Amino acid sequence: YLVILFYKVVWSAGNVVVEKVNTMQLSQPPWDMQLQGDILWVLQPVEGDTLVPYSVSYKQEDFQVEKTSDKKTMELAETVNKNWDFFKGSVGQESNFQLLFKAYKNRKDNMQDYLERKRQRLAQTPLKKEKQSRRNKQRRRKEKEGDAAEKEGSEDVEGGTNSDSIAEPEPKILKAS
């Protein structure tokens, strides 16, 4: 995060088009940045260059960022930069950008962990499907065997050859005399 990326955002035919137009290297992670008109103010933990103003211009597909040459803007920056003692106590403190970077990094790391677990699950899926398929075949085979045994048993009962079954006595008709 020692780089500032500049993007052009255009609304065209109902679509948003985002295009990177420039990149600027920094020597230190910035404490803060503010775009005010055509001046980009960068506040950074660098003695003598704590506040650096950059001129930003964009004309017909030509995007330029360079240290400003405007005298009033430079005087203001020099006044702030002379007061390093005021900023010195903040060196080493986390900036908002560092916190954002950490949040992004954690999210990115979590996403990478998730994608890795998903790849592993997908790699195991064919094995699981194969095991499930084998189990289903075994279950169907057992069901068929059970159905066949049940059918044989019912034939035995009907035919009267099943020795395990208890035969009910036939009803007797009594005649009155």
GUKOL-357863 format. One line per 2 residues: their letters; for each residue x, y, z of C-alpha. Coordinates in Angstrom, 1 decimal. Example, Ala and Ser with C-alpha at 12.3 -4.5 7.8 and 13.67 -1.06 7.14 Angstrom:
2
AS	12.3/-4.5/7.8 | 13.7/-1.1/7.1
This chain:
177
YL	0.0/0.0/0.0 | 2.8/2.3/-0.9
VI	1.0/3.1/-4.1 | -1.9/5.4/-5.0
LF	-4.0/4.1/-7.8 | -6.0/6.6/-9.8
YK	-9.2/5.4/-11.6 | -11.5/7.0/-14.1
VV	-15.2/6.2/-13.5 | -17.6/6.8/-16.4
WS	-21.3/6.2/-16.6 | -21.9/5.1/-20.2
AG	-25.1/3.7/-21.7 | -26.4/2.5/-18.4
NV	-23.1/0.8/-17.4 | -20.4/1.9/-15.1
VV	-16.9/1.7/-16.6 | -13.9/1.8/-14.3
EK	-10.5/2.2/-15.8 | -7.1/2.6/-14.0
VN	-5.4/5.7/-15.4 | -2.3/6.2/-13.3
TM	-0.2/4.9/-10.4 | 1.9/6.9/-8.0
QL	4.6/5.5/-5.7 | 5.0/6.7/-2.1
SQ	8.0/6.4/0.2 | 5.8/5.6/3.3
PP	2.3/4.5/3.9 | 0.2/7.7/4.1
WD	-1.5/8.9/7.2 | -4.2/10.6/5.2
MQ	-5.0/11.9/1.7 | -7.4/14.5/0.5
LQ	-8.3/15.6/-3.0 | -9.3/19.3/-3.0
GD	-10.1/20.6/-6.4 | -7.0/19.8/-8.5
IL	-4.7/19.4/-5.6 | -4.1/16.0/-3.9
WV	-2.8/16.5/-0.3 | -0.8/13.6/1.1
LQ	0.0/13.5/4.8 | 2.8/11.0/5.5
PV	5.2/10.2/8.3 | 8.3/11.7/6.6
EG	10.2/14.5/8.3 | 10.5/17.5/5.9
DT	7.9/16.0/3.6 | 5.0/15.5/6.0
LV	2.5/17.3/3.8 | 3.0/16.9/0.1
PY	0.7/18.6/-2.4 | 0.3/17.1/-5.9
SV	-1.3/18.7/-9.0 | -3.8/16.4/-10.6
SY	-4.8/17.1/-14.2 | -6.9/15.1/-16.6
KQ	-7.3/16.3/-20.2 | -8.4/14.1/-23.1
ED	-7.2/10.7/-21.9 | -4.0/12.2/-20.4
FQ	-3.9/11.9/-16.7 | -1.0/13.6/-14.9
VE	0.0/13.7/-11.2 | 3.1/15.7/-10.2
KT	4.3/17.7/-7.2 | 2.6/21.1/-7.5
SD	4.5/24.2/-8.5 | 1.8/26.6/-7.2
KK	3.6/29.1/-4.8 | 0.7/29.5/-2.3
TM	0.2/25.8/-2.1 | 4.0/25.2/-1.6
EL	4.1/27.8/1.1 | 1.3/26.2/3.0
AE	3.0/22.8/2.8 | 6.4/24.2/3.9
TV	4.7/25.8/7.0 | 3.2/22.4/8.0
NK	6.5/20.6/7.2 | 8.5/22.9/9.5
NW	6.4/21.7/12.5 | 7.7/18.1/12.5
DF	7.7/18.0/16.3 | 3.9/18.2/16.2
FK	3.7/15.1/14.0 | 6.6/13.1/15.5
GS	4.4/11.5/18.2 | 2.2/10.0/15.5
VG	5.0/8.0/13.9 | 4.3/4.3/14.2
QE	0.6/4.8/14.8 | -1.7/2.9/12.5
SN	-3.4/5.1/9.9 | -6.9/4.5/8.5
FQ	-5.3/3.1/5.4 | -3.4/0.5/7.3
LL	-6.6/-0.5/9.0 | -8.3/-0.8/5.7
FK	-5.4/-2.8/4.3 | -5.6/-5.2/7.3
AY	-9.4/-5.6/6.8 | -8.8/-6.2/3.1
KN	-6.0/-8.6/3.8 | -8.1/-10.6/6.4
RK	-10.9/-10.8/4.0 | -8.6/-11.9/1.2
DN	-7.0/-14.5/3.5 | -10.4/-15.7/4.6
MQ	-11.5/-16.0/0.9 | -8.3/-17.9/0.1
DY	-9.0/-20.3/3.0 | -12.6/-20.8/1.8
LE	-11.5/-21.4/-1.8 | -8.9/-24.0/-0.6
RK	-11.5/-25.8/1.5 | -13.9/-25.7/-1.5
RQ	-11.2/-27.2/-3.7 | -10.6/-30.0/-1.2
RL	-14.4/-30.7/-1.0 | -14.7/-30.8/-4.7
AQ	-11.7/-33.1/-4.9 | -13.3/-35.5/-2.4
TP	-16.8/-35.2/-4.1 | -16.0/-37.9/-6.7
LK	-14.9/-40.3/-3.9 | -18.0/-39.5/-1.8
KE	-20.2/-40.0/-4.9 | -18.5/-43.3/-5.6
KQ	-18.9/-44.5/-2.0 | -22.5/-43.4/-2.0
SR	-23.1/-45.2/-5.3 | -21.6/-48.4/-3.9
RN	-23.8/-48.1/-0.8 | -26.9/-47.6/-2.9
KQ	-26.0/-50.7/-5.0 | -25.5/-52.8/-1.9
RR	-28.8/-51.6/-0.4 | -30.7/-52.3/-3.7
RK	-29.1/-55.8/-3.8 | -30.2/-56.5/-0.2
EK	-33.7/-55.2/-0.9 | -33.9/-57.5/-3.9
EG	-32.7/-60.5/-1.9 | -35.2/-59.6/0.9
DA	-38.0/-59.3/-1.7 | -37.1/-62.6/-3.2
AE	-36.9/-64.3/0.2 | -40.3/-62.8/1.2
KE	-41.8/-64.0/-2.0 | -40.5/-67.6/-1.4
GS	-41.9/-67.5/2.2 | -45.3/-66.4/1.1
ED	-45.4/-69.2/-1.5 | -44.6/-71.7/1.2
VE	-47.4/-70.5/3.4 | -49.9/-70.6/0.6
GG	-48.8/-74.1/-0.4 | -48.8/-75.2/3.2
TN	-45.2/-76.4/3.1 | -43.8/-73.8/5.5
SD	-43.1/-75.7/8.7 | -42.8/-72.6/10.7
SI	-46.3/-71.5/10.1 | -49.2/-72.5/12.4
AE	-52.1/-73.9/10.5 | -55.5/-72.9/11.7
PE	-58.0/-75.7/12.2 | -60.8/-75.8/9.8
PK	-64.1/-74.9/11.3 | -66.4/-77.9/12.0
IL	-70.1/-77.7/11.3 | -72.2/-79.3/14.0
KA	-75.5/-80.8/13.0 | -78.3/-80.8/15.4
S	-79.8/-84.2/16.1
